[in-house]
Amino acid sequence: MMIRSVPFQSPTVRSPPLAPATTTTICSSSRNNAYIPKLEPFSRSKFDRIVKDPPLIQKSENDLADYCSTLEGDPSYSCWRAYFELKDLEKEAPKEEVERVILESGGMKSLIGCLHGISEIHKAKKQSQNRSNVNNNMKQENTPAVEGGRACPVPDGLPKSREEMEEEEKGRMPDSPFTRLLRSKGRSPAWYSPAPDHEA
């Protein structure tokens, strides 16, 4: 048995001719729909840019906030910290210095790093100023001014005044009956160690 292939011939099908395309034109004589928005030219003048664009610092804050909202986890925390450091820097430093930092950083990631570094420098500077202020205050407390205008230091080894001695006596706890008994017999309680002879 032999199988023979026969070519298949399909009848030609013709589609009906299409109707001619109709075009509609609408004319409006009113001025309400006459405005057609146009793109801004690429080469705007410096004055136009200053008037229409937000200031550089505000623009970089907005860009930084947008960038931070796309991050997650530790990078997001670091980014938001840099955002608030930029706000603090804006309050502390002159505007020109902040703009210079933004322009020199070159991008968002490097701006974040720069802001962290500047913030650490400012913190270290404040801490050193606080330490020097505390040291100056302590020196001033230890050197009271004498009426003549010359300051003299207060010596450490002065004996206590009578008022200070009475105040210490009042501040002591009363002795227990057992402690009084031992003292009357000439023996000290176990917890008490007498002062050495060279200190007495």
TITI-608583 format. One record per residue: residue number from 1; x, z, y of N, C-alpha, C in turn. Coordinates in steps of 0.02 Angstrom, whole numbers. Each point is the difference from the previous one (the first is absolute). Example, Ala and Ser with C-alpha at 12.3 -4.5 7.8 and 13.67 -1.06 7.14 Angstrom:
<pts>
PT	n	n.px	n.pz	n.py	ca.px	ca.pz	ca.py	c.px	c.pz	c.py
PT	1	660	390	-284	-45	0	59	45	0	60 .
PT	2	-18	-36	53	42	3	59	-39	37	55 .
</pts>
This chain:
<pts>
PT	n	n.px	n.pz	n.py	ca.px	ca.pz	ca.py	c.px	c.pz	c.py
PT	1	41	0	-57	-41	0	57	45	0	62 .
PT	2	-16	-42	41	39	-10	59	-42	13	62 .
PT	3	32	37	47	-36	15	62	26	-46	54 .
PT	4	-46	-30	32	18	-46	53	-24	28	67 .
PT	5	43	-6	50	-20	24	66	-26	-58	41 .
PT	6	-53	14	33	-31	-52	41	0	24	72 .
PT	7	23	-41	46	-1	22	70	-71	8	25 .
PT	8	-9	53	40	-66	15	27	-6	-31	69 .
PT	9	-53	-35	9	-12	-31	65	-61	33	31 .
PT	10	11	27	60	-55	34	33	-33	-49	48 .
PT	11	-65	6	6	-33	-43	48	18	20	71 .
PT	12	9	-44	44	17	15	69	-61	27	36 .
PT	13	12	57	32	-55	32	37	17	-7	74 .
PT	14	-47	-24	36	10	-8	72	-41	52	37 .
PT	15	32	31	50	-36	49	40	-36	-37	56 .
PT	16	-55	29	22	-36	-33	55	41	3	63 .
PT	17	-6	-49	43	40	0	62	-19	59	44 .
PT	18	51	30	32	-11	58	43	-30	-22	66 .
PT	19	-39	46	26	-31	-15	65	54	6	54 .
PT	20	-4	-38	53	50	5	52	0	71	30 .
PT	21	60	25	15	7	68	28	-31	3	69 .
PT	22	-35	54	11	-31	9	65	41	49	41 .
PT	23	13	-13	61	37	45	44	-47	24	55 .
PT	24	9	63	16	-42	29	52	45	24	56 .
PT	25	-15	-16	59	38	23	58	-46	43	43 .
PT	26	26	60	16	-40	45	41	35	5	67 .
PT	27	-37	-14	51	26	5	68	-33	59	34 .
PT	28	40	40	31	-26	57	36	26	-3	71 .
PT	29	-46	3	45	21	-4	70	9	69	31 .
PT	30	-15	53	-38	6	67	29	73	21	1 .
PT	31	19	42	47	68	23	8	15	61	-45 .
PT	32	-49	30	-32	10	60	-40	46	-12	-59 .
PT	33	-6	-56	-32	40	-15	-59	61	-41	17 .
PT	34	17	-6	63	54	-43	20	69	31	-13 .
PT	35	5	67	-9	65	33	-8	27	-13	-70 .
PT	36	58	-27	-4	34	-10	-64	64	40	3 .
PT	37	9	48	-45	61	41	3	61	-41	-15 .
PT	38	53	13	37	62	-37	-9	55	49	-20 .
PT	39	47	-24	-36	58	40	-19	43	12	61 .
PT	40	32	59	0	45	15	55	64	-42	-8 .
PT	41	29	-19	55	63	-38	-6	55	43	-28 .
PT	42	47	-31	-35	55	37	-30	49	27	51 .
PT	43	7	-35	53	48	22	51	-38	31	58 .
PT	44	-15	64	-8	-34	36	54	53	25	49 .
PT	45	-21	10	60	48	26	49	11	75	-12 .
PT	46	53	26	27	17	70	-9	-55	45	29 .
PT	47	-28	-21	56	-53	38	31	-62	4	-45 .
PT	48	-18	-57	-32	-57	0	-46	12	47	-58 .
PT	49	61	-1	-27	15	44	-56	-5	73	20 .
PT	50	24	17	59	-3	70	23	-71	22	9 .
PT	51	-42	-44	29	-69	19	14	-42	4	-63 .
PT	52	8	-48	-46	-45	-4	-57	23	41	-60 .
PT	53	65	5	-12	25	36	-59	4	75	15 .
PT	54	-10	42	-51	9	72	11	74	15	10 .
PT	55	16	57	29	71	17	10	37	3	-67 .
PT	56	65	-8	3	41	-4	-61	-7	63	-42 .
PT	57	-1	57	32	-4	63	-38	-67	5	-36 .
PT	58	-54	-16	36	-66	3	-30	-7	-51	-56 .
PT	59	28	-59	10	-3	-52	-51	38	21	-62 .
PT	60	58	30	9	39	22	-58	-34	58	-35 .
PT	61	-34	44	38	-39	54	-32	-56	-29	-42 .
PT	62	-35	-50	26	-54	-32	-38	27	-35	-62 .
PT	63	56	-35	8	30	-35	-58	23	51	-52 .
PT	64	29	55	23	23	51	-46	-58	32	-37 .
PT	65	-55	13	35	-59	29	-32	-29	-49	-52 .
PT	66	-2	-64	17	-24	-50	-48	45	-3	-61 .
PT	67	65	3	11	48	-2	-56	-7	62	-44 .
PT	68	-9	58	33	-6	62	-38	-63	1	-43 .
PT	69	-53	-32	24	-62	1	-38	4	-44	-63 .
PT	70	51	-43	-4	7	-41	-60	43	34	-53 .
PT	71	35	54	18	45	33	-47	-36	56	-37 .
PT	72	31	23	-54	-26	56	-39	56	47	-18 .
PT	73	-16	63	-11	48	49	-24	51	21	52 .
PT	74	62	11	-24	54	23	44	16	-49	56 .
PT	75	1	-65	-13	12	-46	57	-54	6	54 .
PT	76	-62	12	-21	-53	8	49	10	63	42 .
PT	77	19	54	-34	13	63	36	57	-9	50 .
PT	78	53	-33	-22	58	-12	43	-20	-43	60 .
PT	79	-42	-50	-13	-22	-45	54	-42	37	51 .
PT	80	-48	41	-23	-42	36	47	40	52	38 .
PT	81	50	30	-33	44	47	35	37	-36	57 .
PT	82	22	-61	-14	34	-40	51	-48	-18	57 .
PT	83	-63	-12	-17	-50	-16	51	-7	59	49 .
PT	84	-5	60	-26	-7	58	44	66	18	35 .
PT	85	56	-17	-32	64	9	34	6	-47	59 .
PT	86	-28	-61	-7	-1	-47	56	-43	27	57 .
PT	87	-56	30	-17	-43	31	51	38	56	37 .
PT	88	35	42	-38	38	54	30	57	-27	43 .
PT	89	34	-51	-25	55	-30	38	-25	-30	65 .
PT	90	-60	-27	-2	-30	-29	60	-12	54	53 .
PT	91	-16	61	-22	-11	55	47	66	27	27 .
PT	92	51	2	-43	63	33	19	48	-46	36 .
PT	93	6	-62	-22	51	-45	27	-29	-47	52 .
PT	94	42	-29	42	-24	-49	48	-26	-63	-35 .
PT	95	-45	-34	34	-32	-59	-29	51	-54	-18 .
PT	96	50	-10	42	50	-52	-12	39	14	-64 .
PT	97	16	63	-13	37	18	-60	-41	-13	-63 .
PT	98	-65	17	3	-44	-11	-58	-6	-75	-13 .
PT	99	-8	-39	53	-6	-73	-9	65	-29	-28 .
PT	100	57	26	22	64	-24	-26	7	15	-74 .
PT	101	-22	59	-21	2	17	-72	-43	-47	-40 .
PT	102	-60	-15	26	-46	-45	-36	29	-70	-5 .
PT	103	28	-25	56	27	-67	-1	62	-6	-44 .
PT	104	42	51	-1	62	-3	-39	-11	12	-74 .
PT	105	-57	29	-18	-11	16	-71	-8	-63	-42 .
PT	106	-36	-49	24	-4	-64	-36	-58	-7	-48 .
PT	107	-30	51	-23	-56	-5	-47	-29	68	-13 .
PT	108	-55	1	-39	-35	62	-12	42	50	-40 .
PT	109	31	-25	-54	38	46	-43	59	30	38 .
PT	110	36	-41	37	56	27	38	-23	44	57 .
PT	111	-58	-15	29	-28	42	53	-16	69	-28 .
PT	112	-28	2	-60	-15	65	-32	64	40	-9 .
PT	113	52	-32	-25	64	35	-9	29	24	65 .
PT	114	-3	-42	52	26	19	66	-38	61	27 .
PT	115	-66	-1	-7	-40	55	27	15	65	-37 .
PT	116	11	-4	-66	18	61	-37	67	27	24 .
PT	117	48	-45	10	66	22	24	-3	31	69 .
PT	118	-36	-32	45	-5	26	69	-35	68	-1 .
PT	119	-51	6	-42	-36	64	-4	45	56	-25 .
PT	120	42	-15	-50	47	50	-26	50	20	54 .
PT	121	23	-48	39	48	15	54	-33	46	51 .
PT	122	-62	-15	19	-35	42	49	-11	71	-27 .
PT	123	-18	5	-65	-10	66	-30	64	41	1 .
PT	124	55	-32	-19	64	36	-1	20	22	70 .
PT	125	-13	-43	49	16	17	69	-41	59	24 .
PT	126	-65	1	-17	-43	56	20	22	65	-33 .
PT	127	18	-5	-64	22	61	-36	63	28	31 .
PT	128	47	-44	17	62	25	31	-13	30	69 .
PT	129	-47	-29	37	-17	29	65	-34	68	-9 .
PT	130	-44	6	-50	-33	64	-12	51	53	-19 .
PT	131	49	-19	-43	51	48	-20	42	23	60 .
PT	132	18	-48	43	40	19	58	-40	43	49 .
PT	133	-65	-14	6	-43	42	43	-5	71	-28 .
PT	134	-7	6	-66	-4	66	-31	65	37	10 .
PT	135	57	-34	-9	65	32	10	9	23	72 .
PT	136	-21	-42	47	5	19	71	-44	60	16 .
PT	137	-60	1	-29	-45	57	12	29	64	-29 .
PT	138	31	-5	-59	29	59	-31	59	25	42 .
PT	139	40	-45	26	56	20	43	-25	34	63 .
PT	140	-53	-26	28	-27	30	62	-29	69	-14 .
PT	141	-30	10	-59	-28	65	-16	56	51	-11 .
PT	142	55	-21	-29	55	46	-14	43	15	62 .
PT	143	-6	-39	51	40	12	60	-46	11	60 .
PT	144	-23	62	9	-45	13	56	39	-4	66 .
PT	145	-35	-19	51	32	-7	65	7	68	33 .
PT	146	58	14	28	12	62	36	-18	-13	73 .
PT	147	-13	52	37	-22	-8	69	49	-41	42 .
PT	148	63	4	-15	50	-37	37	-3	-74	-13 .
PT	149	-38	-22	-50	-6	-71	-15	42	-21	-59 .
PT	150	44	45	-24	43	-17	-56	-34	24	-64 .
PT	151	0	-42	-51	-31	19	-64	53	31	-45 .
PT	152	-19	55	-32	47	31	-47	-34	7	-68 .
PT	153	38	-8	-54	-31	5	-66	-18	72	-18 .
PT	154	-50	6	-42	-21	66	-24	42	17	-61 .
PT	155	39	55	1	42	16	-58	-43	24	-58 .
PT	156	25	-13	-61	-37	18	-60	7	73	-20 .
PT	157	57	30	13	15	66	-28	-19	59	44 .
PT	158	-46	-8	47	-20	57	42	-39	51	-40 .
PT	159	11	64	13	-41	50	-35	-73	-4	24 .
PT	160	-45	22	-44	-71	-3	16	-17	52	52 .
PT	161	-47	-17	41	-22	48	51	-45	52	-32 .
PT	162	-14	54	38	-42	54	-25	-70	-25	-18 .
PT	163	-27	-45	43	-67	-27	-13	-2	-40	-65 .
PT	164	52	-40	-12	3	-39	-62	5	45	-61 .
PT	165	39	54	6	7	47	-56	-67	34	-16 .
PT	166	-36	21	53	-65	32	-10	-50	-48	-31 .
PT	167	3	-62	22	-45	-51	-27	13	-11	-74 .
PT	168	64	-1	-20	16	-8	-71	-23	60	-40 .
PT	169	6	60	27	-22	60	-35	-76	-2	-11 .
PT	170	-37	-23	50	-72	-5	-7	-20	-53	-50 .
PT	171	40	-51	-6	-16	-56	-44	15	15	-73 .
PT	172	38	52	-15	17	16	-69	-60	29	-37 .
PT	173	-1	-10	-65	-51	31	-42	17	74	-8 .
PT	174	-50	42	-5	15	71	-10	30	12	-70 .
PT	175	44	49	-4	32	15	-64	-50	33	-47 .
PT	176	8	-14	-64	-43	31	-50	24	72	-11 .
PT	177	-42	43	-30	22	69	-13	61	3	-45 .
PT	178	5	-45	-48	57	-1	-46	64	-16	38 .
PT	179	-3	-49	46	59	-19	40	21	59	44 .
PT	180	-48	35	29	16	58	42	33	55	-42 .
PT	181	-23	10	-61	29	51	-45	72	-18	-16 .
PT	182	13	-64	-16	68	-20	-16	46	7	60 .
PT	183	-24	-16	58	41	6	61	16	73	14 .
PT	184	-48	44	-12	13	71	13	52	28	-49 .
PT	185	4	-28	-61	49	22	-49	67	-34	11 .
PT	186	2	-50	45	64	-33	13	12	-61	-43 .
PT	187	-48	-21	-37	8	-60	-41	-45	-55	27 .
PT	188	21	-61	-6	-39	-57	24	-42	-27	-57 .
PT	189	-57	-30	16	-40	-32	-53	38	-58	-31 .
PT	190	-22	-22	-59	35	-52	-37	1	-66	38 .
PT	191	-52	-14	37	-3	-64	35	41	-1	63 .
PT	192	22	58	23	36	5	64	74	-1	-13 .
PT	193	35	-43	36	73	1	-5	27	20	68 .
PT	194	37	54	4	25	23	65	51	-49	29 .
PT	195	5	0	65	47	-45	33	71	23	-16 .
PT	196	46	-47	-9	69	19	-14	30	39	58 .
PT	197	54	37	-15	30	44	51	27	-39	60 .
PT	198	26	-59	-12	29	-37	56	-53	-28	47 .
PT	199	-65	-3	-23	-53	-24	44	-36	57	34 .
PT	200	7	60	-25	-38	57	28	31	24	64 .
</pts>
